[in-house]
Amino acid sequence: MPSTSTSLLKTPLHALHVSAGAKMVPFGGWEMPLQYSGITQEHLAVRRSAGLFDVSHMGEIEIAGRDALAAVQRVSSNDAARLDSGQAQYSALTTRQGTFVDDLLVYRLTDEHFMLVVNASNITKAFSHISTTIQGLGDVAAVNTSSRYALLAVQGPLACGILQSLTEVDLASIGYYRFETGEVASLRCTISRTGYTGEDGFEIFIPPQGAERLWRALLSAGAEEGIVPAGLGARDTLRLEAAMRLSGQDLDETTTVLEAGLGWIVGWDKGDFIGRDALVAQRASGVTRKLVGFEMVGRGIARHGYPIFVDGASVGFVTSGTRTPFLEKAVGLAYLPISACAPGTECAIEIRERLVMARVVALPFYRREPG
């Protein structure tokens, strides 16, 4: 039976989204805004000026204690020992087969306190996996603290200036994948220079009761610069242009970290972690398939789940695909046999019962200009 709006979880900004006329949709167990003014308009605003996202559906799991680092090292693929306090890293929760339980961000709050930000649909699964894995590792505890946070993301080339007008924290001094605590619009929060759009920007963790005040303050501060509220639709097209993987589509328990092209988030020299043996073996033998980007040559838009063919043989399906508003190209991601992964390789995608030609291209599709 499909979920109804009454059975879906709601962020602290739900009523504000509804009153603003957002189109609300189910996503990962939550009722979330898909779009406000339109996906294309919101996408282009983020590329050219700024967009504001409610991402409070994301989950936060905190790990603390004298053995917190050992616990994080055990459950995540990347090397958390390389993090300073105030620094974050992209990582993965992996199975013993080296496949994904989830992808996540690891924040080092202090030497003995970490926060793991996981995907909304995986909160329960990720917390169970973490809790089970760290049992017996010493003085450490994991707590699902998702209800303690709202999370807003302001993204785009003008995001820094807009946010700076509301805080005395020197945002220019916060490096990429680093964070500071301070006040924004007189609200105590954590300001993280991270995002999921391929643009510069910040994600702001605040207590839920302050979410509406901060949302309104950011829209007001950025009004002259053209900031717009943006929904899940634009968030998806933006992340795909930047070739950022989506959990549940591009990453899942059937795909390994190496197959996903994310070997750089593995701490090969850090010691044991869940899935290390499988990944070491796969690195030695080589992957037989890999996630690649493609762009359509023929007319048509490839969508998630569409079959893909190489030399007439079915080799899988599209994991993500759309026509991107900024690049104005139909692009997508798919796992292809390693022999078909070189840029320029032709493939065919079945769209409405006809085969349409596509071509493998280098990733990412879009990369922002530095500075």
Beta strands, then each sheet from edge to edge (+ up, - down):
strand 1: 23-27
strand 2: 30-35
strand 3: 51-54
strand 4: 59-64
strand 5: 87-94
strand 6: 100-110
strand 7: 113-118
strand 8: 141-144
strand 9: 150-155
strand 10: 179-184
strand 11: 187-192
strand 12: 201-206
strand 13: 228-230
strand 14: 289-296
strand 15: 307-310
strand 16: 313-324
strand 17: 329-337
strand 18: 346-351
strand 19: 354-361
sheet 1: 1+ 2-
sheet 2: 10+ 11- 12+ 9- 3+ 13+
sheet 3: 5+ 6- 7+ 4- 8+
sheet 4: 14+ 17- 16+ 15- 18+ 19- 14+
end
